[in-house]
Amino acid sequence: MKALKPLRRQKFWLLLWCTAVLGVIVVCLVPPPPLALPQNSDKVEHFLAYFLLAGSAVQLFATRRALCVVALGLVVMGIGIEGLQGALTETRMADPMDALANSVGVLAGMLTAFTPLRDLLLRLQPR
């Protein structure tokens, strides 16, 4: 696959990333656990989840075009999930600030493409 970096076990890494994306979707749509958390601390969780998804995509995808498509897809996913939370669940509500935290997380994760970390997974592979 030309859009992917020359990783050993490309399909495994891509499947793992897709599973993480699916996991975020599921976690965002099931009833939240009854935890007493500080107000608005969920924004950090939103940021971190989308930062990790986007940063992981930087490890997998080789082309600028692929990364732009992934970034756009993750932003749309984050906004869409917020809409679905308000429309489909009774235990969650749509929050524009969550969508913003998701989007900022995507941006921060994508910015790792401009750091030496962009090829961390390639460097960790056995030769």
C-alpha positions in Angstrom: 0.0 0.0 0.0 1.7 3.1 -1.2 0.0 5.4 1.3 1.5 3.4 4.2 5.1 3.6 5.4 7.3 0.6 4.7 6.5 -1.1 8.0 6.9 -4.8 8.6 3.4 -6.2 9.2 1.6 -3.1 7.6 -1.8 -4.9 7.7 -1.4 -5.6 11.4 -0.6 -2.0 12.3 -3.4 -0.7 10.1 -5.8 -3.1 11.7 -4.6 -2.1 15.2 -5.2 1.6 14.3 -8.6 0.9 12.9 -9.5 -1.0 16.0 -8.4 2.0 18.1 -10.7 4.3 16.0 -13.6 1.9 16.5 -12.8 1.7 20.2 -13.0 5.5 20.5 -16.4 5.5 18.7 -17.8 2.8 21.0 -16.5 4.3 24.2 -18.0 7.7 23.2 -21.5 6.2 22.6 -21.9 3.7 25.5 -23.1 5.1 28.9 -20.2 6.7 30.8 -18.9 5.0 33.9 -20.1 6.6 37.2 -16.9 8.4 38.1 -16.6 11.6 40.1 -14.3 13.7 37.9 -13.5 17.4 38.1 -15.7 19.6 35.9 -14.5 19.7 32.3 -11.7 17.1 32.9 -13.3 15.1 30.0 -11.8 17.7 27.6 -8.3 16.3 28.4 -9.6 12.8 27.7 -11.0 14.0 24.4 -7.8 15.7 23.5 -5.6 12.7 24.4 -7.8 10.2 22.5 -7.7 12.2 19.3 -4.0 13.1 19.8 -3.2 9.4 20.0 -5.3 8.5 17.0 -3.7 11.2 14.9 -0.2 10.6 16.2 -0.6 6.9 15.4 -1.7 7.8 11.9 1.5 9.8 11.5 3.4 6.6 12.3 1.4 4.6 9.7 0.7 6.8 6.7 3.5 8.0 4.4 2.0 10.6 2.2 0.8 14.1 3.0 -2.4 13.4 1.1 -3.1 10.3 3.3 -2.4 12.3 6.5 -4.7 15.1 5.3 -7.5 12.6 4.6 -7.0 10.9 8.0 -7.0 14.3 9.8 -10.2 15.4 8.1 -11.8 12.1 8.8 -10.9 12.2 12.5 -12.2 15.8 12.8 -15.5 14.8 11.1 -15.6 11.7 13.3 -15.2 13.8 16.5 -17.9 16.2 15.4 -20.2 13.4 14.3 -19.8 11.5 17.5 -20.8 14.6 19.5 -24.0 14.9 17.3 -24.7 11.2 17.8 -24.3 11.5 21.6 -27.0 14.2 21.6 -29.3 12.3 19.2 -28.9 8.7 20.1 -28.1 8.5 23.8 -29.9 9.6 27.0 -26.8 9.3 29.1 -24.6 11.7 27.1 -25.1 15.1 25.5 -23.6 16.9 22.5 -20.9 19.3 23.6 -19.3 21.7 21.1 -16.3 22.0 23.5 -15.7 18.3 23.3 -15.7 18.5 19.5 -13.2 21.4 19.8 -11.0 19.3 22.1 -11.2 16.4 19.6 -10.1 18.7 16.8 -7.3 20.3 18.7 -6.1 16.7 19.6 -6.1 15.8 15.9 -4.1 18.9 15.1 -1.5 18.3 17.8 -1.2 14.6 16.8 -0.7 15.6 13.1 2.0 18.1 14.1 4.2 15.2 15.3 4.8 14.7 11.5 7.1 17.7 11.7 9.2 16.2 14.6 11.7 13.4 14.8 9.0 11.3 16.3 7.3 10.9 12.9 9.2 7.7 12.1 9.4 6.3 15.6 7.6 3.0 14.6 10.0 2.6 11.7 13.0 3.0 13.9 11.7 0.5 16.5 11.4 -2.3 13.9 14.1 -5.0 14.0 16.3 -4.9 10.9 
